[in-house]
Amino acid sequence: MDKAKSTQVIGIASGKGGVGKTTVSVNLAVALQAMGHRVMLFDADMSLANAQIALGCRCPYNLSHFISGEKTLQEIIVTTRQGIKLVPGASGIQEMAALGDIQAANIVRAFSALTDDIDYLIVDMAAGISPEVLSFMSACSRRFVVVRDDPSSIADAYATIKVLIQDHGLDEIYLIPNGVGSAQEGYQLFERINQVCARFLNRTIRYLGSIENDELILAALKKYQPVAEFAPGSSGARDFRRLAEAIRQLEPIDEASGGLQFFVERLVKTST
């Protein structure tokens, strides 16, 4: 990748836990990497990080070592067997659960010191809409909200979208229905939520694809593998490949949106 080319940054969030946000983040990263892209995955969950488990890799250091000043961001990064550069989050460290937006901004700025050529940075958020999640989402060029077809997940996804739009003025918001019965059901779920956004927020969101319910995705997780590695012929692996392909077709976003951005200097270089 030319140094002047921007890194496309995708933040993946969910209104509540348990909807498969990390599963989507990890498997999407693997699919993009397998297509020949250079991918970095930032596990931005500050207290319950588990991307490293889903990728089956050991991380001697994590974000807590960076925040304490013991290590640089570059020093905590590991390359997984799939070739993904992983920035591991912290797990089971109580004081990490409540980072403020200032500390989150310091983390975003630290990415500018990295020299890796990266095509895609995927940021796997903590569940919910804490200050650091909103800071990280604001620093991304695109935002994915993972949702399941159940009332509480739908309500929380809408609440997340509402905060992103009304309180933070963000755009490029995409809904990713997960665990749906069919692609048609996934699109219908998107349509329902999009209509509510259009009616009450006067804004619409976008759709790239759905992940159908596939028990092999869970079986892969139990084996500490992404589904493309565990069962490459499965419908789950197919859906993540399709989602990755849809992302590849998106126009690159080469302009900073005004706020603090991941790899902001790469955006500046492309727009000058």
ABEGO torsion letter per residue (X at the ends): XBAABBBBBBBBBBABBGAGAAAAAAAAAAAAAAAGBBBBBBBABAAABAAAAAAGBBBABBAAAAAAGABBAAAABBBBAAGBBBBBBBBGBAAAABBBAAAAAAAAAAAAABABBBABBBBBBBBEBBAAAAAAAAABABBBBBBBBBAAAAAAAAAAAAAAAAAAGBBGBBBBBBGBABAAAAAAAAAAAAAAAAAAAGBBBBBAEBBBBBAAAAAAAAAGBBAAAABAABAAAAAAAAAAAAAAABBBBABBAGBBBBGAAAAAAAAX
